[in-house]
Amino acid sequence: MRYEKQRAVKSFGEKTQQALSASTIAIVGCGALGSLQSMLLGRMGVGALRIADGDQVTLGNLHRQLLFSEEDVIEQRFKVDAAGRELARCNSQVAVTTMAKFITPENIQEFIRGAAVVLDATDDIQTRYLINDSCLQAGIPWIYTGVAGTGGLIMTVLPGEGACLRCLYPEPPEHENSANCLTCGILPTTVAMAVPLQITQALKILIGEAEAGALIQFDTKEPQLRKLKVHALSGCLCSMKSRPEGR
C-alpha cells in the first residue's frame, strides 16, 4: 500500500513501479539536487540508490538541502552519511550505498557500473563532462541537470541514440564563466522545480519512453518551461553504439 497513490496515476502505474523497484540509480553529488533526488526516489520505491559526495554538511547548505539538519552541521557529518541515515528512516526497503568521496576518473567506472541511470547532482562542469564521457563509454543513460539563480536546464543522454553534453557545449566553459551556485546563487524553489522534471525523465528511461537529446529549459521567476531538441554532432562519442550495461 506504500505506493498505492502513485501506481494509481495512469501514466505511472504498475509498469513504472516495477521498473523503478528493480533498478539501481547512481547519483553524483549529494547537495541540493542530490539530496532531493535521493529523497524522492527513496520514497517512490527505487530498488537501490548509490550516492557519492566528498563534502560535509555546512550551515549554508540547510536552506536548500532537505535531508540535512543543524545537528549534521555541528557533528560535521559527511553529506552522504547524513543522507543515508535519513533515507533509511524514510524507506528501509531501499538499498542505499554511499561513498564519501568525490567522483574522479579513477573511481567513476566502478561507481556507475550496473546502474540503470546516472543522475547529475554536481555543480562542477568538469565532473559533468567526466560523467558524460564515462556513461557514453559504459552505455549507461544519464541526465544532465544544471541550476543557478531562478532557472535551469535538464537534458536526457541516451548512449548511441542522440546528443550528449558535448553536443550541447562542445567546449567546457571555465567554472567562473559558467552559470552555477557560486556565481549566480541558487533558490530552493529552483531546485524544487528541477528535480521532479529530472526524475520524470529518469522514469521514462526505465520504461523505454525517453527521448534522446531532449532538453528542458525552465525559469521560476517568470514561469517558463520549454522543451528543445539537441542534435548529435558528427563524430561525437555519443553517436557510436555502446553496449547498454545498466539496462
Stockholm file with secondary structure:
# STOCKHOLM 1.0

chainA/1-247         MRYEKQRAVKSFGEKTQQALSASTIAIVGCGALGSLQSMLLGRMGVGALRIADGDQVTLGNLHRQLLFSEEDVIEQRFKVDAAGRELARCNSQVAVTTMAKFITPENIQEFIRGAAVVLDATDDIQTRYLINDSCLQAGIPWIYTGVAGTGGLIMTVLPGEGACLRCLYPEPPEHENSANCLTCGILPTTVAMAVPLQITQALKILIGEAEAGALIQFDTKEPQLRKLKVHALSGCLCSMKSRPEGR
#=GR chainA/1-247 SS CTTHHHHTSTTTHHHHHHHHHTCEEEEECCSHHHHHHHHHHHHHTCSEEEEECCCBCCGGGTTTCTTCCHHHHHTTCBHHHHHHHHHHHHCTTSEEEEECSCCCTTTHHHHHTTCSEEEECCCCHHHHHHHHHHHHHHTCCEEEEEEEBTEEEEEEECTTTSCCHHHHCSSCCCGGGSCCHHHHCBCHHHHHHHHHHHHHHHHHHHTTCCCTTEEEEEETTTTEEEEEECCCCTTCGGGSCCCCTTC
#=GC SS_cons         CTTHHHHTSTTTHHHHHHHHHTCEEEEECCSHHHHHHHHHHHHHTCSEEEEECCCBCCGGGTTTCTTCCHHHHHTTCBHHHHHHHHHHHHCTTSEEEEECSCCCTTTHHHHHTTCSEEEECCCCHHHHHHHHHHHHHHTCCEEEEEEEBTEEEEEEECTTTSCCHHHHCSSCCCGGGSCCHHHHCBCHHHHHHHHHHHHHHHHHHHTTCCCTTEEEEEETTTTEEEEEECCCCTTCGGGSCCCCTTC
//
